[in-house]
């Protein structure tokens, strides 16, 4: 900015703030405004992207912004021209930051729903013709399964709904999966398709950019308790009904075979206020914007007016609901027969011994879920969130609650905190475990990000309130007019009431946001920030978690993604820096010496020691090296030669963290296993002992409802067996990629089957055979090829199938054994893939069905002539109407 422009800007600014706007200001008078000069220089240096001096003089919006920054931070006494009295340099930088944040907020979907309105219109000629053509194709087919005397018309809505009612009633009397059931279900599908076509209504939906898109309202339930309007784009209607018009379905079978080309499905919804509570719409819109500001993948949503109410337009994305990837324990409320799930974990991709590594960690979303305090964020069946590309979290159906319903604890997990309500199904935060079962570091980082974004989030709430305030002023001016009709006045008064309500709600939410962010600090122990940094604070909580004996499996035997602790009864009270580069952690209760020993065995560091009963001393270096998985090296998918995976001392200590479940039987089996492995018995007998131990533990798991401990020991056993098996192989014959293949089998959750193949290769002296080495290479390649959950399920099943095939190959005639052979008449021990059969079979069937869905073609091709029966159905065996 040259001196001429600066003088011009200063002169204009001073005139605009003078009492006498027409006063002449001479160039020599500007010398006394050194503060104003300095402010303009600071804005030029620090306001890049906020103020552009090339355009500011001709851009009213930019000039208003520049004037705002100057007026707030360069002080003047009234006059013509005003006299300078001071300059707030830090305040000026703060105001520049405010406008920078405002630019960021302006890119978000806005809450000014009154500036966008849906418009319904009568059927166009095109839509009328498409409907008629569809009915003409469907009516003859429908009449094939109606009584021949029934006067049915496809255009008669009452006729259509009557048939739907009868079919639904009859379907309830039939058994699912039978041919008869499928036949009636297909008829009902066809009738519902016709009902949707008959009730299509044109609607124009506005967008944020001032444009609009043509949709049709669809007679289809979008689910949930919130009132919703289901929409399908007019483009899709043209395509699908055009396919039906141009196609040649002649009966139920041919229609069903090609139905994918004809049927109309929901592509977007308009969510209306639940029970008339208009703040619900705003709170969802604001929550989704908070999600965006926190960098999460979030549904596109636009606020608008629909049927005279604030509403939220939500287009559907290419996603799969979380219920396809997770499962929990089923509960039945005392006051209802409707069940729900809680304490969900992610589905494993294979047998169920290893957690799912093909779904990204949800830790980065903890800040959002905590801030919103929405106990129904996941839903009773994990239907309120989704995954994109079967891999990463996708946020929709999220609401900021006005009341605090969920608090934080030192696990960085959420806890229901409402009195009494917290024990109900709606108040306990069903399936929040999916978010809580995330990396501790990622959860901590998410909360730290939330703290850093606090100013932006508060400003966002201010912006929403300001927008409503602007609309409030417009409506007040409108209501002052005398030429309004009664209808116009009533509509304006109704909207004014709504706007005032929403303005207040935005202001209230601002306070809620600020207060919840402040409360994050209450989770952390007392400390001096100058002495204990944030990372050390996090590591202190990691140590607290480790001392509470985390588990890897639920009581039902499902794997957690990360080590899990329940309510931690002995939180850290304070963290203090002491001499020698050490810190001292003070607990509220006595610390378990047994857990200290356990930690040291797993590499926590020699500096970790008790001082008294409630204080721990640890070096800063050892504190920094702690991680939440260190007690359980088998929780990693990376095998280590030097770890003791099956230490009986560890098993006895960790057993106390699990519920009862044949613990002594399992420990006795492991003890016997260790004695045999430490003996000088031949390799063949040791392998047989491995298989015997595996079977004994599997039987113990199957014999109890509390499967967590057994599943954990079984996982440890697989890692220990791999150590023992590798020790049986000559270094000259050791496959270079054996460890990598084992790691791959762990990731694909087929470790027991992998170990069985290795056992067989050693027993048959085939570790250098092409069958075995190819198998190892394929293991590595399969694990690397899978990029998401469904691909991993497929690769895991392929590995399981290949394992069975390779076992057969390895049993083909081979050279004589180097190690002691097992006589031919000895009974072969049955392979026991560790799948927790009773629990897993149903889950794996679901996985296969979902995988089948993924593999299915998106377009259904109409069968060629001769592949289906084109004869009309016999009306004598069908429903009479």
C-alpha positions in Angstrom: 0.0 0.0 0.0 1.6 3.3 -1.1 1.4 6.6 0.8 -1.2 8.0 -1.6 -3.6 5.1 -1.1 -3.0 5.1 2.7 -3.8 8.9 2.8 -6.9 8.3 0.8 -8.1 5.5 3.1 -7.4 7.5 6.2 -9.2 10.6 4.8 -12.3 8.5 3.9 -12.4 6.7 7.2 -12.0 9.9 9.3 -14.8 11.6 7.3 -17.2 8.7 7.9 -16.7 8.8 11.6 -16.8 12.6 11.9 -19.8 14.3 13.3 -19.7 16.6 10.2 -19.4 14.2 7.3 -18.7 16.9 4.8 -15.6 18.3 6.5 -12.5 18.7 4.4 -9.4 16.9 5.7 -6.1 18.2 4.3 -3.1 15.9 3.8 -1.0 17.7 6.4 -3.7 17.0 9.0 -3.1 13.3 8.7 0.3 13.6 10.4 -1.4 13.6 13.9 -3.0 10.2 13.1 0.1 8.1 13.7 -1.9 5.4 15.5 -4.3 5.1 12.5 -1.3 4.9 10.2 0.3 2.1 12.3 -3.0 0.2 12.4 -3.3 0.2 8.6 0.3 -1.0 8.4 -0.4 -3.8 10.9 -3.5 -4.9 8.9 -1.5 -5.0 5.7 1.1 -7.2 7.4 -1.1 -9.5 9.4 -4.4 -9.4 7.6 -3.5 -11.2 4.4 -6.6 -13.0 3.2 -8.8 -10.8 5.4 -8.3 -7.3 3.9 -7.1 -6.9 0.3 -5.9 -3.3 -0.2 -6.2 -3.8 -4.0 -10.0 -4.1 -3.7 -11.0 -2.7 -0.3 -12.0 0.8 -1.5 -14.4 -0.5 -4.0 -15.8 -3.5 -2.1 -18.5 -2.5 0.4 -18.1 -5.7 2.4 -14.4 -5.4 2.7 -14.6 -1.7 3.5 -17.1 -2.5 6.3 -14.7 -5.1 7.6 -11.7 -2.7 7.6 -13.8 0.0 9.3 -14.9 -2.5 12.0 -11.3 -3.5 12.7 -10.2 0.2 13.0 -13.2 1.4 15.0 -12.7 -1.3 17.6 -9.0 -0.8 18.1 -8.1 2.9 17.2 -9.6 5.2 19.8 -11.0 8.6 19.0 -12.6 11.5 20.8 -15.7 12.8 19.0 -15.2 15.7 16.7 -14.8 16.8 13.1 -12.4 15.3 12.4 -12.2 13.1 15.5 -9.1 13.4 17.7 -6.9 10.3 18.3 -6.7 9.0 21.8 -5.1 5.5 21.7 -4.4 2.3 19.8 -4.9 -1.3 20.9 -2.4 -3.3 18.9 -3.2 -6.8 20.4 -6.9 -6.1 20.0 -6.4 -5.3 16.3 -4.7 -8.7 15.8 -7.5 -10.3 17.7 -10.1 -8.7 15.4 -8.3 -9.8 12.3 -8.4 -13.3 13.7 -12.2 -12.9 14.3 -12.7 -12.0 10.6 -10.5 -14.9 9.5 -12.7 -17.2 11.5 -15.8 -15.6 10.0 -14.5 -16.4 6.6 -14.1 -20.0 7.6 -17.6 -20.1 9.1 -19.1 -18.6 5.9 -18.1 -21.7 4.0 -20.3 -23.9 6.1 -24.0 -24.6 5.4 -25.8 -21.7 7.0 -28.7 -21.7 9.4 -30.8 -19.0 7.7 -33.5 -21.5 6.7 -35.9 -18.6 5.8 -33.8 -17.7 2.8 -34.5 -21.1 1.2 -38.0 -22.6 0.6 -39.1 -25.8 -1.0 -41.7 -25.4 -3.7 -44.3 -28.1 -4.6 -46.0 -28.1 -8.0 -48.5 -30.1 -9.9 -47.4 -33.0 -12.0 -45.7 -32.0 -15.2 -46.8 -33.5 -18.5 -43.7 -35.6 -18.5 -44.4 -37.0 -15.0 -48.0 -37.7 -15.9 -47.0 -39.6 -19.0 -44.3 -41.6 -17.1 -46.8 -42.6 -14.4 -49.4 -43.7 -17.0 -46.9 -45.8 -18.9 -45.7 -47.5 -15.6 -49.3 -48.3 -14.7 -49.9 -49.7 -18.1 -47.1 -52.2 -17.7 -47.9 -53.1 -14.1 -51.7 -53.5 -14.1 -51.9 -56.6 -16.3 -49.2 -58.3 -14.2 -51.0 -57.4 -10.9 -54.3 -58.7 -12.3 -52.7 -62.1 -12.7 -52.6 -62.6 -9.0 -56.0 -61.0 -8.2 -59.4 -62.6 -8.3 -60.6 -62.4 -11.9 -63.8 -60.6 -10.9 -62.1 -57.9 -8.9 -62.4 -54.5 -10.7 -58.8 -53.3 -10.1 -57.4 -50.1 -11.5 -53.7 -49.3 -11.1 -54.6 -45.6 -11.0 -57.0 -46.0 -8.1 -55.1 -45.3 -4.9 -57.8 -47.0 -2.7 -57.6 -50.1 -4.9 -53.8 -50.2 -4.5 -53.8 -49.7 -0.8 -56.5 -52.3 -0.3 -54.4 -55.0 -2.1 -51.3 -53.9 -0.1 -53.2 -54.4 3.2 -54.4 -57.9 2.2 -51.0 -59.0 1.1 -49.3 -57.7 4.3 -51.9 -59.5 6.4 -51.4 -62.8 4.5 -47.6 -62.5 4.6 -47.7 -62.6 8.4 -49.2 -66.1 8.2 -46.3 -67.5 6.1 -42.9 -68.7 7.1 -39.9 -66.7 5.9 -37.7 -68.4 3.4 -40.4 -70.6 1.9 -41.3 -70.5 -1.7 -44.8 -69.3 -0.8 -43.5 -66.5 1.4 -41.2 -65.3 -1.4 -44.0 -65.3 -3.9 -46.2 -63.1 -1.8 -43.3 -60.9 -0.8 -42.6 -60.2 -4.5 -46.3 -59.4 -5.0 -46.2 -57.0 -2.1 -43.0 -55.4 -3.4 -44.6 -54.8 -6.8 -47.7 -53.2 -5.2 -45.5 -50.9 -3.0 -43.6 -49.9 -6.2 -46.9 -49.0 -7.8 -48.0 -47.1 -4.7 -44.8 -45.0 -4.8 -45.4 -44.2 -8.4 -49.0 -43.2 -7.9 -48.0 -40.8 -5.1 -45.0 -39.1 -6.6 -45.2 -35.3 -6.1 -42.9 -32.8 -7.7 -40.9 -30.6 -5.3 -38.1 -28.2 -5.9 -35.4 -28.1 -3.3 -33.1 -25.0 -3.0 -29.4 -25.2 -2.4 -26.9 -22.9 -0.6 -25.7 -21.4 -3.9 -29.1 -20.0 -4.9 -29.9 -22.8 -7.3 -32.3 -25.7 -6.9 -32.8 -29.3 -7.8 -36.0 -31.1 -8.9 -37.1 -34.0 -6.7 -40.2 -36.1 -6.2 -41.7 -36.7 -2.8 -41.9 -40.5 -2.3 -44.4 -42.4 -0.3 -41.8 -44.3 1.7 -40.9 -44.4 5.4 -37.4 -43.1 6.1 -37.4 -44.7 9.6 -36.9 -43.2 13.0 -39.2 -41.2 15.2 -38.5 -37.8 13.5 -41.0 -36.8 10.9 -39.4 -37.0 7.5 -40.3 -36.6 3.8 -38.6 -39.1 1.5 -37.3 -37.8 -1.8 -36.0 -39.2 -5.1 -34.5 -37.0 -7.7 -36.6 -36.3 -10.8 -33.6 -37.6 -12.9 -33.9 -41.0 -11.2 -37.6 -41.1 -11.7 -37.1 -40.4 -15.4 -34.5 -43.2 -15.6 -36.4 -45.8 -13.7 -39.9 -45.2 -15.0 -38.4 -44.9 -18.5 -36.8 -48.4 -18.0 -40.2 -49.7 -17.0 -42.0 -48.1 -20.0 -39.4 -49.4 -22.4 -39.0 -52.8 -20.7 -41.0 -56.0 -21.2 -42.0 -57.5 -17.8 -44.9 -59.8 -18.4 -45.4 -61.5 -15.0 -44.3 -61.3 -11.4 -41.1 -63.3 -12.0 -39.9 -61.2 -14.9 -40.8 -58.0 -13.1 -38.9 -59.2 -10.0 -35.9 -60.2 -11.9 -35.6 -56.7 -13.4 -36.9 -54.8 -10.5 -33.6 -53.0 -9.8 -34.1 -51.2 -13.0 -37.6 -50.0 -12.1 -38.0 -49.4 -8.3 -37.7 -46.0 -6.7 -35.7 -45.6 -3.5 -35.1 -42.7 -1.2 -32.2 -40.6 -2.2 -32.7 -37.7 0.2 -34.9 -36.8 3.1 -36.3 -33.6 4.6 -36.3 -33.8 8.4 -39.0 -31.8 10.1 -39.1 -30.8 13.8 -39.7 -33.7 16.1 -43.0 -33.1 18.0 -43.0 -29.6 16.7 -39.7 -28.7 18.5 -38.1 -26.4 15.9 -34.9 -26.2 18.0 -34.2 -29.8 17.1 -33.7 -28.9 13.5 -31.3 -26.1 14.4 -29.4 -28.3 16.9 -28.8 -31.0 14.3 -27.7 -28.5 11.7 -25.3 -26.9 14.2 -24.0 -30.3 15.3 -23.2 -31.3 11.8 -21.3 -28.0 11.3 -19.4 -28.7 14.5 -18.5 -32.0 13.0 -17.2 -30.3 9.9 -15.2 -27.8 11.9 -13.5 -30.7 13.7 -12.5 -32.2 10.3 -14.9 -35.2 10.3 -16.5 -36.7 7.3 -20.0 -35.3 7.5 -23.3 -35.5 5.6 -24.2 -32.6 3.4 -27.2 -30.9 4.9 -29.1 -27.7 4.2 -31.5 -25.9 6.4 -34.7 -24.6 4.6 -38.4 -24.0 5.0 -40.7 -26.8 4.1 -44.4 -26.7 4.6 -44.0 -23.5 6.6 -41.5 -25.1 9.1 -37.8 -25.0 9.6 -36.4 -28.2 8.1 -33.2 -30.0 7.2 -32.6 -31.4 3.8 -30.2 -34.3 3.9 -29.1 -36.0 0.6 -28.0 -39.6 1.0 -24.4 -40.6 0.5 -22.8 -43.8 -0.7 -22.4 -45.2 2.8 -23.3 -48.3 4.9 -24.9 -48.0 8.3 -22.8 -48.9 11.3 -25.1 -51.8 12.1 -23.5 -53.7 9.2 -20.1 -53.5 11.0 -20.8 -53.8 14.7 -22.8 -55.8 17.2 -23.5 -55.5 20.9 -25.3 -57.3 23.7 -29.1 -57.4 23.3 -31.3 -55.9 26.0 -35.1 -55.9 26.5 -36.4 -52.9 28.5 -38.7 -53.6 31.5 -41.5 -51.5 30.0 -41.3 -52.6 26.4 -40.9 -55.8 24.3 -38.7 -53.9 21.8 -35.1 -54.9 22.1 -32.0 -52.9 21.6 -28.2 -53.4 21.6 -25.6 -51.8 23.9 -21.9 -52.1 24.5 -21.3 -52.8 20.8 -17.8 -53.6 19.4 -16.7 -53.8 15.8 -17.2 -57.1 14.0 -13.9 -59.0 13.5 -13.1 -60.0 9.9 -12.5 -63.7 10.6 -12.6 -66.1 13.4 -12.9 -63.6 16.2 -9.5 -63.6 18.0 -8.2 -60.4 16.6 -9.8 -57.0 16.4 -10.7 -55.3 13.2 -7.7 -53.5 11.7 -9.5 -52.6 8.4 -11.8 -50.0 9.9 -10.2 -46.7 10.8 -9.9 -45.6 14.5 -12.9 -43.6 15.7 -10.8 -41.7 18.3 -10.8 -38.4 16.3 -14.5 -38.1 16.7 -14.6 -38.2 20.6 -14.6 -34.5 20.8 -17.7 -34.2 18.7 -19.6 -36.9 20.7 -18.6 -35.4 24.0 -19.5 -31.9 23.0 -22.9 -32.9 21.6 -23.8 -35.0 24.7 -26.2 -36.9 22.5 -27.1 -40.2 24.1 -28.7 -41.4 20.9 -25.7 -40.6 18.7 -25.2 -44.3 17.7 -28.7 -45.6 18.1 -30.1 -48.8 19.6 -28.9 -50.8 16.7 -26.0 -48.6 15.5 -28.2 -47.2 12.8 -27.4 -43.5 13.4 -23.8 -43.5 12.1 -22.2 -45.1 9.1 -19.0 -46.0 7.4 -17.8 -44.6 4.1 -16.1 -47.1 1.8 -16.5 -49.7 4.6 -13.6 -48.1 6.3 -14.0 -44.6 7.8 -16.6 -43.0 10.1 -19.4 -41.0 8.5 -21.3 -38.5 10.7 -25.0 -37.9 10.3 -28.1 -37.7 12.6 -26.1 -35.8 15.3 -27.6 -33.3 17.7 -26.2 -30.9 20.2 -28.1 -31.4 23.4 -29.0 -28.4 25.6 -28.6 -30.5 28.8 -25.5 -32.3 29.9 -26.2 -36.0 29.4 -22.7 -37.4 29.0 -19.7 -36.5 31.0 -16.0 -37.6 30.6 -14.0 -39.8 32.9 -10.2 -40.4 33.1 -10.4 -43.2 30.5 -11.4 -40.5 28.1 -14.7 -42.3 27.8 -18.2 -40.9 28.1 -20.5 -41.6 31.1 -24.2 -40.9 31.4 -24.7 -38.4 34.1 -28.4 -37.5 34.2 -30.0 -38.7 37.5 -32.3 -41.6 37.0 -32.5 -41.1 33.2 -29.0 -42.4 32.9 -30.3 -45.9 33.7 -32.9 -45.9 30.9 -32.3 -47.1 27.3 -32.6 -43.5 26.0 -30.3 -42.1 28.7 -27.4 -44.5 28.8 -25.8 -43.6 25.5 -26.3 -46.9 23.8 -23.3 -48.2 21.9 -21.1 -45.3 22.7 -18.5 -48.0 23.3 -17.8 -48.0 19.6 -16.3 -44.5 20.0 -14.8 -45.1 23.4 -13.0 -48.3 22.2 -10.5 -46.1 20.3 -6.9 -45.3 20.6 -6.2 -43.4 23.8 -3.8 -41.0 22.0 -6.4 -40.3 19.3 -9.1 -39.6 21.9 -6.8 -37.3 23.8 -5.9 -35.5 20.6 -9.5 -35.1 19.7 -10.3 -33.4 23.0 -7.2 -31.2 22.7 -8.5 -30.2 19.2 -11.9 -29.4 20.7 -10.2 -27.1 23.3 -8.3 -25.3 20.6 -11.4 -24.8 18.5 -13.4 -23.4 21.4 -13.2 -19.8 20.2 -14.3 -20.8 16.7 -17.2 -22.9 18.0 -18.4 -20.1 20.2 -18.1 -17.6 17.3 -20.2 -20.0 15.2 -23.0 -19.9 17.7 -22.7 -16.1 17.8 -23.0 -16.1 14.0 -26.2 -18.2 14.0 -27.7 -15.9 16.7 -26.7 -12.9 14.6 -28.3 -14.2 11.5 -31.5 -14.8 13.3 -31.3 -11.3 14.8 -31.0 -9.9 11.3 -34.1 -11.8 10.3 -35.9 -10.6 13.4 -35.3 -7.0 12.4 -36.6 -7.7 8.9 -39.8 -9.2 10.2 -40.4 -6.4 12.6 -40.1 -3.9 9.8 -42.4 -6.0 7.7 -45.0 -6.1 10.5 -45.0 -2.3 10.6 -46.5 -2.2 7.2 -50.3 -1.6 7.0 -50.8 -3.3 3.6 -50.3 -6.8 4.8 -53.1 -9.3 4.5 -54.2 -11.2 7.5 -52.6 -14.3 6.0 -49.3 -12.5 5.5 -49.4 -11.0 8.9 -50.1 -14.3 10.6 -47.2 -16.0 8.7 -44.8 -13.2 9.6 -45.8 -13.3 13.2 -45.4 -17.1 13.3 -42.0 -16.9 11.7 -40.9 -14.1 14.1 -41.8 -16.3 17.0 -39.8 -19.1 15.6 -36.8 -16.9 14.8 -36.8 -15.5 18.4 -36.9 -19.0 19.7 -34.0 -20.1 17.5 -32.0 -17.0 18.3 -32.2 -17.7 22.0 -31.4 -21.3 21.5 -28.2 -20.5 19.6 -27.2 -18.1 22.4 -27.9 -20.8 25.0 -25.9 -23.4 23.0 -23.0 -21.0 22.9 -22.9 -21.1 26.7 -23.3 -24.8 26.7 -20.4 -25.2 24.2 -18.1 -23.0 26.3 -19.0 -24.8 29.6 -18.5 -28.3 28.2 -15.1 -27.4 26.8 -14.1 -26.0 30.1 -15.1 -29.2 31.9 -12.6 -31.2 29.8 -9.9 -30.0 32.2 -11.7 -31.6 35.1 -10.8 -35.1 33.8 -7.0 -34.5 34.2 -5.1 -34.7 37.5 -4.0 -31.6 39.3 -0.7 -30.4 37.9 1.4 -27.3 37.3 1.3 -26.6 33.5 4.7 -25.0 33.7 6.2 -28.3 35.0 4.0 -31.0 33.4 3.2 -30.7 29.7 0.1 -32.0 28.0 1.8 -35.1 26.6 3.0 -36.1 30.1 -0.5 -35.5 31.3 -1.8 -37.9 28.7 0.8 -40.5 29.5 -0.1 -40.2 33.2 -3.7 -41.3 32.3 -2.3 -44.1 30.1 -0.4 -45.4 33.2 -3.6 -45.1 35.2 -5.4 -47.2 32.6 -2.7 -49.8 32.6 -2.8 -50.1 36.4 -6.5 -50.9 36.1 -5.7 -54.2 34.3 -7.3 -53.7 30.8 -8.9 -56.6 29.0 -9.0 -57.5 25.3 -12.3 -59.3 25.1 -15.9 -58.7 26.2 -17.6 -61.1 28.5 -19.2 -62.6 25.3 -15.8 -63.2 23.8 -15.9 -60.4 21.3 -12.5 -58.6 20.7 -12.1 -54.9 21.7 -10.2 -52.8 19.2 -8.0 -51.4 22.1 -7.4 -52.6 25.6 -10.6 -51.9 27.6 -11.1 -50.9 31.2 -14.4 -50.5 33.0 -14.9 -47.7 35.5 -11.5 -46.9 36.9 -11.9 -46.8 40.7 -8.5 -45.4 41.5 -7.9 -42.3 39.5 -4.7 -40.2 39.7 -5.2 -37.1 41.9 -2.1 -35.2 41.0 1.1 -35.3 38.9 4.1 -33.5 40.1 7.6 -32.9 38.7 10.4 -34.0 41.1 14.2 -34.1 40.9 16.2 -36.3 38.6 14.0 -36.0 35.6 11.2 -37.9 37.3 7.5 -37.3 38.0 5.4 -38.4 41.0 1.8 -39.6 40.5 -0.5 -39.6 43.6 -3.5 -41.9 43.5 -6.7 -41.7 45.6 -6.3 -45.3 46.8 -3.6 -47.9 47.3 -1.8 -49.0 44.1 -1.5 -52.7 43.4 2.1 -53.9 43.7 1.1 -56.9 41.5 0.2 -54.6 38.7 3.5 -52.7 39.0 5.3 -56.0 38.7 3.2 -56.9 35.7 4.0 -53.6 34.0 7.7 -54.1 34.6 7.7 -57.5 33.1 6.2 -56.0 30.0 8.8 -53.3 29.7 7.4 -50.3 31.6 10.9 -49.4 32.8 13.1 -49.9 35.9 12.3 -46.4 37.2 8.7 -47.3 37.9 8.4 -47.8 41.7 6.0 -47.3 44.5 6.6 -44.7 47.2 4.3 -45.6 50.0 1.0 -47.2 49.0 -0.5 -44.4 46.9 2.4 -42.7 45.1 4.3 -43.8 42.0 7.6 -42.5 40.8 8.7 -42.8 37.2 11.2 -41.1 35.0 10.0 -38.8 32.3 11.6 -41.0 29.7 9.9 -44.2 30.9 6.6 -42.3 31.2 6.9 -41.2 27.6 7.4 -44.8 26.4 4.2 -46.2 27.9 1.4 -47.2 25.6 -2.0 -48.7 26.3 -1.2 -52.0 24.6 2.0 -52.8 26.4 0.5 -55.2 28.9 -0.7 -57.4 26.0 1.8 -57.7 23.2 -0.7 -60.0 21.4 -2.9 -57.0 21.0 -0.4 -55.9 18.3 -0.6 -57.5 14.9 3.3 -57.6 14.9 4.9 -60.8 16.3 8.0 -60.4 18.4 10.5 -63.2 19.0 11.5 -61.9 22.4 8.2 -61.5 24.1 6.8 -63.9 26.7 3.2 -64.2 25.5 2.0 -66.9 27.8 3.6 -66.1 31.2 1.4 -67.8 33.9 2.1 -64.9 36.2 0.5 -62.5 33.6 -2.4 -64.9 33.1 -3.2 -65.0 36.8 -3.0 -61.3 37.2 -5.1 -60.5 34.1 -7.7 -63.2 35.1 -8.9 -60.9 37.9 -10.0 -58.4 35.3 -12.4 -60.9 33.7 -15.6 -62.4 34.9 -15.6 -66.1 36.0 -15.3 -68.5 33.1 -13.5 -71.8 33.7 -10.4 -69.9 34.7 -8.7 -72.6 36.7 -9.3 -75.2 34.0 -7.7 -72.9 31.4 -4.8 -72.1 33.7 -4.2 -75.8 34.4 -4.2 -76.5 30.7 -1.6 -73.8 30.1 0.6 -75.0 33.0 0.6 -78.5 31.5 1.4 -77.0 28.0 4.4 -75.2 29.5 5.8 -78.3 31.1 5.6 -80.2 27.8 7.1 -77.4 25.8 10.0 -77.2 28.3 10.7 -80.9 28.0 13.0 -82.8 25.7 10.1 -84.5 23.9 10.2 -84.7 20.1 8.7 -81.9 18.0 5.9 -84.2 16.9 4.7 -84.7 20.4 5.0 -81.1 21.3 2.8 -80.2 18.3 0.3 -82.8 19.4 0.4 -81.1 22.8 -0.3 -77.7 21.2 -3.4 -79.1 19.5 -4.5 -80.8 22.7 -4.1 -77.6 24.7 -6.0 -75.6 22.0 -8.9 -78.1 22.2 -9.0 -78.0 26.0 -9.1 -74.2 26.1 -11.8 -74.2 23.3 -13.9 -76.7 25.3 -13.5 -74.4 28.3 -14.7 -71.4 26.3 -17.6 -73.4 24.9 -18.6 -74.5 28.4 -19.3 -71.1 29.8 -21.2 -67.9 29.1 -18.3 -65.8 30.3 -15.9 -66.3 27.4 -13.6 -63.3 27.7 -10.8 -64.8 29.7 -10.7 -68.0 27.6 -10.6 -66.0 24.4 -7.8 -63.9 25.6 -5.7 -66.9 26.7 -6.5 -68.6 23.4 -5.1 -65.6 21.6 -1.9 -65.6 23.7 -1.6 -69.3 23.0 -1.5 -68.7 19.3 1.4 -66.3 19.6 3.3 -68.6 21.9 2.8 -71.5 19.6 4.2 -69.5 16.8 7.3 -68.9 18.8 7.7 -72.6 19.6 7.0 -73.6 16.0 9.6 -71.2 14.6 12.1 -72.7 17.1 11.5 -76.1 15.6 12.6 -75.1 12.2 16.2 -75.2 11.2 17.7 -71.8 10.5 18.7 -73.0 7.1 15.2 -74.0 6.2 13.4 -71.0 7.9 11.2 -69.3 5.3 12.2 -65.6 5.2 8.6 -64.5 5.2 7.2 -66.8 7.9 6.9 -64.0 10.5 5.4 -61.6 7.9 2.9 -64.3 6.9 2.0 -64.9 10.6 1.4 -61.1 11.0 -0.8 -61.2 8.0 -2.8 -64.1 9.4 -3.3 -62.2 12.6 -4.6 -59.1 10.7 -7.0 -61.3 8.7 -8.0 -63.0 11.9 -7.0 -66.6 10.9 -4.1 -67.2 13.2 -5.3 -70.6 14.5 -5.7 -72.0 11.0 -2.3 -70.5 10.0 -0.6 -72.2 13.0 -2.2 -75.5 12.0 -0.7 -75.2 8.6 2.8 -74.5 10.1 2.4 -77.4 12.4 1.6 -79.7 9.5 4.5 -78.4 7.4 6.9 -79.1 10.3 5.3 -82.5 11.0 5.6 -83.6 7.4 9.0 -82.0 6.8 7.5 -79.7 4.2 8.6 -76.3 5.3 10.5 -75.7 2.1 7.8 -77.2 -0.2 6.2 -75.0 -2.9 2.8 -75.6 -1.3 3.9 -74.1 2.0 6.1 -71.2 0.7 3.3 -70.2 -1.8 0.9 -70.3 1.1 3.0 -67.9 3.1 3.4 -65.5 0.2 -0.4 -65.6 -0.4 -1.0 -64.8 3.3 1.1 -61.6 3.0 -0.4 -60.6 -0.3 -4.0 -61.1 0.9 -3.6 -59.0 4.0 -2.0 -56.2 2.0 -4.7 -56.4 -0.7 -7.6 -55.7 1.6 -8.3 -52.0 2.1 -11.6 -52.1 4.0 -13.8 -54.3 6.1 -15.6 -56.1 3.3 -12.5 -56.8 1.4 -10.8 -58.1 4.6 -13.8 -60.4 5.2 -13.4 -61.8 1.7 -9.6 -62.2 2.0 -9.9 -63.8 5.4 -12.4 -66.4 4.1 -10.0 -67.1 1.2 -7.2 -67.6 3.6 -9.3 -70.0 5.6 -10.2 -71.9 2.5 -6.6 -72.0 1.3 -5.4 -73.2 4.8 -7.7 -76.2 4.5 -6.5 -76.9 0.9 -2.8 -76.6 1.9 -3.3 -79.1 4.8 -4.5 -81.6 2.2 -1.5 -80.8 0.0 0.9 -81.2 2.9 -0.5 -84.6 3.6 0.4 -85.9 0.1 3.3 -88.3 -0.1 6.5 -86.5 0.9 10.2 -87.3 1.8 10.8 -89.1 5.1 10.5 -87.0 8.2 13.5 -85.4 9.9 11.7 -85.2 13.2 10.1 -88.1 15.0 7.1 -89.3 13.1 3.6 -90.0 14.5 2.6 -93.6 13.7 0.0 -93.9 10.9 -2.5 -95.6 13.3 -2.4 -92.7 15.8 -5.6 -90.7 15.8 -5.2 -87.4 14.1 -6.3 -84.5 16.3 -9.1 -82.6 14.8 -8.3 -79.0 13.7 -10.1 -76.6 16.0 -10.1 -73.2 14.3 -10.5 -70.7 17.1 -13.8 -69.2 16.1 -15.8 -69.4 19.3 -18.3 -71.3 17.2 -21.4 -70.7 19.1 -20.9 -67.0 19.0 -19.3 -66.5 15.7 -21.4 -68.6 13.3 -24.3 -66.2 13.1 -22.0 -63.2 12.8 -20.0 -64.8 10.0 -23.2 -65.6 8.2 -24.1 -61.9 8.4 -20.7 -61.0 7.1 -21.1 -63.3 4.1 -24.5 -61.8 3.4 -23.1 -58.3 3.5 -20.2 -59.4 1.4 -22.6 -60.9 -1.1 -24.4 -57.5 -1.2 -21.2 -55.8 -2.0 -20.3 -58.2 -4.8 -23.8 -58.0 -6.3 -24.1 -56.1 -9.6 -25.8 -52.8 -9.3 -27.9 -53.3 -12.4 -30.2 -56.3 -12.7 -30.5 -57.6 -16.2 -33.8 -58.8 -17.5 -33.7 -62.6 -18.1 -33.7 -63.7 -21.7 -36.7 -65.5 -23.1 -37.1 -69.0 -21.8 -35.4 -68.5 -18.5 -38.6 -67.8 -16.6 -42.2 -68.9 -16.7 -44.2 -66.3 -18.7 -47.5 -67.9 -18.0 -50.1 -66.0 -15.9 -50.2 -67.1 -12.3 -53.2 -69.3 -11.3 -55.6 -67.0 -9.4 -57.1 -69.9 -7.6 -54.1 -70.2 -5.2 -53.8 -66.5 -4.6 -55.3 -63.8 -2.4 -58.9 -62.9 -3.4 -59.6 -59.2 -3.1 
